[in-house]
């Protein structure tokens, strides 16, 4: 079951029953039609998809997800994100 709701109101805006073999990443693309400018999309690590996050950015919305261990992030200065976090600095 896939459920999308507005956190502030608790009201559902989409719900669906999908096959248990459908991957989370595939399900995650279905929600792009619901994203509006200024929205915040909270994503499970299983839904991690750089292309979906880019699409959310292009919609002028925001996303938050845990990073899988195989993903490296660098800030604009070229420093790895985990180095800044270890020093207590974020971007």
GUPAVO-971967 format. One record per residue (C-alpha): x, y, z; residue in three letters; residue number from 1. Coordinates in steps of 0.001 Angstrom, whole numbers, padded with zeros to 6 digits. Example, Ala and Ser with C-alpha at 12.3 -4.5 7.8 and 13.67 -1.06 7.14 Angstrom:
+---------+---------+---------+------+-----+
!      xx !      yy !      zz ! code ! pos !
+---------+---------+---------+------+-----+
!  012300 ! -004500 !  007800 !  Ala !   1 !
!  013670 ! -001060 !  007140 !  Ser !   2 !
+---------+---------+---------+------+-----+
//
This chain:
+---------+---------+---------+------+-----+
!      xx !      yy !      zz ! code ! pos !
+---------+---------+---------+------+-----+
!  000000 !  000000 !  000000 !  Unk !   1 !
!  001261 !  003447 ! -000870 !  Unk !   2 !
! -000064 !  006420 !  001078 !  Unk !   3 !
!  000775 !  010078 !  000540 !  Unk !   4 !
! -000654 !  012633 !  002934 !  Unk !   5 !
! -000167 !  016230 !  003972 !  Unk !   6 !
!  001742 !  016258 !  007236 !  Unk !   7 !
!  000165 !  019508 !  008455 !  Unk !   8 !
! -003413 !  018331 !  008023 !  Unk !   9 !
! -002966 !  014562 !  008211 !  Unk !  10 !
! -005317 !  014233 !  005256 !  Unk !  11 !
! -004446 !  011757 !  002506 !  Unk !  12 !
! -003894 !  013147 ! -000985 !  Unk !  13 !
! -003141 !  009826 ! -002677 !  Unk !  14 !
! -003403 !  006171 ! -001835 !  Unk !  15 !
! -002896 !  003049 ! -003860 !  Unk !  16 !
! -002580 ! -000667 ! -003673 !  Unk !  17 !
!  000409 ! -001889 ! -005654 !  Unk !  18 !
!  001989 ! -005250 ! -006344 !  Unk !  19 !
!  004417 ! -006401 ! -003661 !  Unk !  20 !
!  007024 ! -006820 ! -006401 !  Unk !  21 !
!  006886 ! -003134 ! -007367 !  Unk !  22 !
!  010126 ! -001459 ! -006295 !  Unk !  23 !
!  010058 !  001551 ! -003981 !  Unk !  24 !
!  011982 !  003594 ! -006553 !  Unk !  25 !
!  009250 !  002972 ! -009119 !  Unk !  26 !
!  006528 !  003927 ! -006664 !  Unk !  27 !
!  008465 !  007087 ! -005801 !  Unk !  28 !
!  008194 !  008402 ! -009357 !  Unk !  29 !
!  004400 !  008232 ! -009175 !  Unk !  30 !
!  004255 !  010992 ! -006570 !  Unk !  31 !
!  005947 !  013606 ! -008769 !  Unk !  32 !
!  002571 !  014662 ! -010206 !  Unk !  33 !
!  001503 !  015646 ! -006676 !  Unk !  34 !
!  004545 !  017775 ! -005778 !  Unk !  35 !
!  004013 !  021531 ! -005703 !  Unk !  36 !
!  006459 !  024396 ! -005212 !  Unk !  37 !
!  007455 !  024694 ! -001564 !  Unk !  38 !
!  006493 !  021101 ! -000667 !  Unk !  39 !
!  008841 !  018922 !  001380 !  Unk !  40 !
!  009023 !  015276 !  000336 !  Unk !  41 !
!  010256 !  012881 !  003028 !  Unk !  42 !
!  011664 !  009783 !  001360 !  Unk !  43 !
!  012680 !  006426 !  002733 !  Unk !  44 !
!  016207 !  005321 !  001812 !  Unk !  45 !
!  014676 !  002584 ! -000387 !  Unk !  46 !
!  013187 !  005352 ! -002555 !  Unk !  47 !
!  016544 !  007089 ! -003058 !  Unk !  48 !
!  016728 !  008273 ! -006669 !  Unk !  49 !
!  018913 !  011166 ! -007799 !  Unk !  50 !
!  016751 !  011716 ! -010903 !  Unk !  51 !
!  013568 !  011986 ! -008796 !  Unk !  52 !
!  015311 !  014397 ! -006406 !  Unk !  53 !
!  016407 !  016508 ! -009369 !  Unk !  54 !
!  012814 !  016554 ! -010641 !  Unk !  55 !
!  011619 !  017670 ! -007182 !  Unk !  56 !
!  014246 !  020454 ! -007226 !  Unk !  57 !
!  013042 !  021565 ! -010660 !  Unk !  58 !
!  009521 !  021843 ! -009240 !  Unk !  59 !
!  010936 !  024306 ! -006671 !  Unk !  60 !
!  010180 !  021826 ! -003889 !  Unk !  61 !
!  012423 !  020155 ! -001316 !  Unk !  62 !
!  013312 !  016597 ! -000365 !  Unk !  63 !
!  014844 !  014845 !  002607 !  Unk !  64 !
!  016213 !  011298 !  002603 !  Unk !  65 !
!  018788 !  009166 !  004347 !  Unk !  66 !
!  021746 !  008561 !  002086 !  Unk !  67 !
!  022625 !  004990 !  001114 !  Unk !  68 !
!  026174 !  003947 !  002036 !  Unk !  69 !
!  027210 !  003861 ! -001643 !  Unk !  70 !
!  026356 !  007551 ! -002217 !  Unk !  71 !
!  029040 !  010228 ! -001871 !  Unk !  72 !
!  028060 !  013871 ! -001455 !  Unk !  73 !
!  030367 !  016837 ! -001921 !  Unk !  74 !
!  029528 !  020429 ! -001107 !  Unk !  75 !
!  030356 !  023178 ! -003583 !  Unk !  76 !
!  033853 !  023673 ! -002160 !  Unk !  77 !
!  034644 !  020028 ! -003005 !  Unk !  78 !
!  034703 !  018851 !  000615 !  Unk !  79 !
!  032883 !  015614 !  001391 !  Unk !  80 !
!  029696 !  016135 !  003389 !  Unk !  81 !
!  030636 !  013691 !  006167 !  Unk !  82 !
!  033858 !  015657 !  006858 !  Unk !  83 !
!  031846 !  018828 !  007442 !  Unk !  84 !
!  029342 !  016963 !  009622 !  Unk !  85 !
!  032166 !  015496 !  011705 !  Unk !  86 !
!  033435 !  019041 !  012327 !  Unk !  87 !
!  029929 !  020230 !  013171 !  Unk !  88 !
!  029689 !  022271 !  009966 !  Unk !  89 !
!  026951 !  021859 !  007406 !  Unk !  90 !
!  027585 !  023566 !  004074 !  Unk !  91 !
+---------+---------+---------+------+-----+
//
